[in-house]
Amino acid sequence: MAAFGGNRGLRLVVTLLVAVSATAAYASFKRKVLWETVQTCALTTVRLGAAFPCEEVTLPKDGTFGSALIKSPLHRTEFVLTPISAVAGLESPLAQSIAGAQLWSAAWEARRKVEAQLGRRLPRSAIGLAVNSRNERSQDQLHIHVDCLSKSVETTLALNGPKTGAPWQPFPVILKRRPYWIMALDEPDLRTANVIGLVVAGLPHGQRAMSHLNVIVAGATLADARPGFYILANWEKAGERLLDHRCTSR
């Protein structure tokens, strides 16, 4: 059992993290490596009490998917959170369920791991969560990228975000050469918010082309200094482009 958790787990995590951290151009990587790695993490957690090769594992219970948190070796501060249950991506109805919604709050909690890598606390506006569309991802298992938000994106949101309300609206500024829709979320930690449900229910044509959907959740400070978020979405290039895996100027 130790050999399974060690040698096989190490091979899986190396292959996985190169694949997950790479762009869609690396299509030669197995699109099921993430799923295989997550199952290894769950098994070692149950049998050995250790999450290896993942950072953390929360086993499924009471209708939840459970989750695994994985550290990227290619980027100093990036972490990836994925369900232990099989969920293909944002196009899956499971991603829109209550259990799927709980993954976002777990991903937000993982920002503390990003801060630990930097050795200091960050303002909530410096953290972003991103899920790429099917065409822009390398793995067919839902995974949320957790890392620093691009400094330019953070600044642009700080200047233009306060004009944003709850209903979805086109963001007035192009971000990383792409247009986005945006809504403000008056919610401190994502525990009661269904991010993908809000996209499907409120965004014009939200149910159309879910496999092309990219979603980014950025920490924010709303009016009256209330903690909240900005949710951004588009159907074009990967939402992960709004993150900064080097955490520049942090």
Helices and strands as residue ranges (DSSP letters): H 2-3, I 4-8, H 9-21, H 33-48, E 56-58, E 67-71, E 79-83, G 93-96, H 98-109, H 111-118, G 124-126, E 127-131, G 134-136, E 144-148, H 151-160, G 161-163, E 169-170, E 181-185, H 195-202, G 210-212, E 214-221, G 223-225, E 227-234, G 239-242
